[in-house]
Amino acid sequence: MAHAYTLKLTAQDMETALFVGDRYSWSAALIRLCEEGENKLSEPDAWSLAEAFAEDAEGGHSPFPMLSDRSDLWTKLLDFWSVIV
């Protein structure tokens, strides 16, 4: 299967997701679908991440709860989310 999307995560990114755990959809999805390094994701997996990101933002909430909007991971996830078509 062709990999449509790439998401590069550092060890610190994954440690952050593990710390947040399953409290939020974004972190639970990252833990389930990704690992440290370059993750080559199929279209369905990329959409699973996008849906998890959207779930946390429902009702006008900021995306990626427990992340600072100034963090590299927040920016990386937002950039990834914006390219999923």
N, C-alpha and C positions, 0 to 999 in steps of 0.2 A: 504494500500500500504506500502510495506517495505521501510524503510529509509536506503539508501545506504551510505550516507555521513553525517558527522557532522562538523559543523563550530561553534565554541564558540566565541561569540563577547561580549566585555565589553560595558558598557555605553559609555565610551570614544570612542570606535571603531565606535559605531553608531552615536555619535555626529559628528565625523569626516566625516563619509559618508553623513550625513545630511548637513554639512557645504559645502562639495563639490557639493552636490545636483545632478542635472542632467547634469552637465557640462561634465561629462565623463561616459562612459558605466559602468565601474566597480562600481561606487558609486550608480548610478541609479539602477543597478541590486541588489545591497545589500539592498537598501532601499525597493525595491519591494519584495524581497524574504526572507529577514532576519529580525531579531529583536535582542534585547539584550538577552544574555543568550545562551543556547545550542540550535542551530538550527539543526534539523534533516531533511535533504534534500533528496528528491527522486532523482533518477538518472537524470530525465529530468530537474529538478531544478538545480542540480549541473552542468549539461551541459550548462544551460542558463548562469550561473555565468561564467563558463570557456569561453564561447563564448564572453561574455561581456569583460572579461579580455583580450582576444586575440584581440578584436576589437581595444582596446586602444593601443595595442602594435604593430599594423600593421605599416608597413613601417620602421621597425627597431627602433621604439620608445620604451622607457622604459615602463614597465607595471606600472599601478597605478599612473597616473599623479596626482600631488599635494601631493603625499605621499613621505616622505623621505625613501630611501632604508635602513635606519637605524632604522625605526620605527617598533614597535611590530606588528602593523596592516599590514604593507607591507610584513613582514616575514610570518605572519599568512596566508595572502591571497596567497602568492606564494607557501607556503607549501600545502595549500588546492588545489590549481590549479594543483600541480604536482602529486597528488594522483588520480585525476579523470581519469578513463580509459574508 
